[in-house]
Amino acid sequence: MFDKTFSVDRDRIRPLWFSVQIPGDIPPGDYTGTVTVAPTDLAERAVTLSLKVVEEVVQDAGDGEPRKHSRLRWLDSKITLDDLPCAPFVLIEVDGNRVSFRRRAFLLRDVPKYFDP
């Protein structure tokens, strides 16, 4: 069961993207399920979804093919909520006109007055 709440202004349309992660050991075949949409002050509505599972297993969950929008599964990720970069990215440190990362440091010359790290 998955429960997602979000707002849509009256007379507006807002897309709701979701994905289905299918374990590699699921037998090929046709599967159906429902998604229930329950707006405030309106009757809920069940929408039937159909899914065809094929023999081929996508090894990287499709992340190697961004045109298929597989990375949308990351939209609700809690990663980087702590303001630290996630791997393989590193923290960049700024001290006045000195910028450093990965044991390297650079001095910025002629730093504009509006630059305030």
C-alpha positions as CSV (number, residue, x, y, z in Angstrom):
1,M,0.0,0.0,0.0
2,F,1.3,3.4,-0.9
3,D,-0.3,6.7,0.3
4,K,0.6,10.0,-1.3
5,T,-1.0,13.4,-0.6
6,F,-0.6,16.5,-2.6
7,S,-2.6,19.6,-3.5
8,V,-4.1,20.7,-6.8
9,D,-5.8,24.0,-7.2
10,R,-9.4,24.0,-8.4
11,D,-9.7,23.9,-12.2
12,R,-6.1,23.0,-12.6
13,I,-4.2,19.9,-13.7
14,R,-1.2,18.5,-11.9
15,P,0.7,15.4,-13.1
16,L,1.2,12.5,-10.7
17,W,4.1,10.4,-11.7
18,F,4.8,7.0,-10.2
19,S,6.7,3.9,-11.1
20,V,6.5,0.3,-10.3
21,Q,9.6,-1.5,-9.3
22,I,9.3,-5.1,-10.3
23,P,11.6,-7.7,-8.7
24,G,13.7,-9.7,-11.1
25,D,12.1,-13.0,-10.1
26,I,8.5,-12.1,-11.0
27,P,7.2,-14.4,-13.7
28,P,6.4,-12.8,-17.1
29,G,2.7,-12.2,-17.7
30,D,-0.1,-9.7,-17.5
31,Y,-0.8,-8.1,-14.2
32,T,-3.5,-5.6,-13.1
33,G,-4.0,-3.5,-10.1
34,T,-5.8,-0.3,-9.0
35,V,-4.9,3.2,-7.9
36,T,-7.5,5.0,-5.8
37,V,-7.7,8.7,-6.1
38,A,-9.5,10.3,-3.2
39,P,-10.0,14.1,-3.6
40,T,-11.2,16.2,-0.7
41,D,-14.9,16.8,-0.8
42,L,-15.4,14.5,-3.8
43,A,-16.0,10.8,-4.3
44,E,-12.9,8.6,-4.5
45,R,-12.3,6.9,-7.8
46,A,-10.4,3.6,-8.5
47,V,-8.4,3.5,-11.7
48,T,-7.4,0.1,-13.1
49,L,-3.8,-0.3,-14.2
50,S,-2.5,-3.0,-16.5
51,L,1.1,-4.1,-16.7
52,K,2.8,-6.6,-18.9
53,V,6.0,-8.1,-17.5
54,V,8.3,-9.5,-20.1
55,E,11.2,-12.0,-19.8
56,E,14.0,-9.4,-20.2
57,V,15.3,-8.0,-16.9
58,V,16.7,-4.4,-17.1
59,Q,19.9,-4.6,-15.1
60,D,20.1,-1.0,-13.9
61,A,16.4,-0.3,-13.4
62,G,16.6,1.7,-16.6
63,D,18.8,4.4,-15.2
64,G,21.1,4.1,-18.2
65,E,18.2,5.3,-20.4
66,P,17.1,8.7,-19.0
67,R,14.6,9.1,-21.9
68,K,12.5,6.5,-20.3
69,H,12.1,8.7,-17.1
70,S,13.2,5.9,-14.8
71,R,15.0,8.4,-12.6
72,L,11.7,9.8,-11.6
73,R,11.7,7.2,-8.8
74,W,14.2,9.4,-7.1
75,L,11.9,12.4,-6.8
76,D,10.7,11.5,-3.3
77,S,14.2,10.6,-2.1
78,K,15.3,11.8,1.3
79,I,19.0,11.9,0.2
80,T,20.9,15.1,0.9
81,L,18.4,16.4,3.4
82,D,21.3,17.0,5.7
83,D,22.9,19.6,3.3
84,L,25.9,17.3,2.6
85,P,26.6,16.2,-0.9
86,C,26.0,12.5,-1.8
87,A,28.6,10.3,-3.3
88,P,30.5,10.7,-5.6
89,F,30.2,14.5,-5.0
90,V,32.3,16.2,-2.3
91,L,31.9,19.2,-0.1
92,I,33.3,22.4,-1.5
93,E,34.7,24.7,1.3
94,V,34.9,28.5,0.8
95,D,37.0,30.7,3.1
96,G,37.2,34.2,1.9
97,N,38.7,34.0,-1.6
98,R,40.0,30.4,-1.0
99,V,38.0,27.5,-2.5
100,S,39.0,24.0,-1.7
101,F,37.8,20.4,-2.4
102,R,39.4,17.0,-2.8
103,R,42.7,18.2,-1.1
104,R,43.0,21.0,-3.7
105,A,42.8,24.7,-3.1
106,F,42.3,27.6,-5.4
107,L,42.6,31.3,-4.6
108,L,40.2,33.6,-6.4
109,R,41.6,37.0,-7.5
110,D,39.6,40.1,-8.1
111,V,36.6,38.7,-6.3
112,P,33.6,41.0,-6.9
113,K,32.3,42.8,-3.9
114,Y,28.9,41.1,-4.3
115,F,30.6,37.7,-3.8
116,D,29.8,36.7,-0.2
117,P,30.5,33.0,0.5
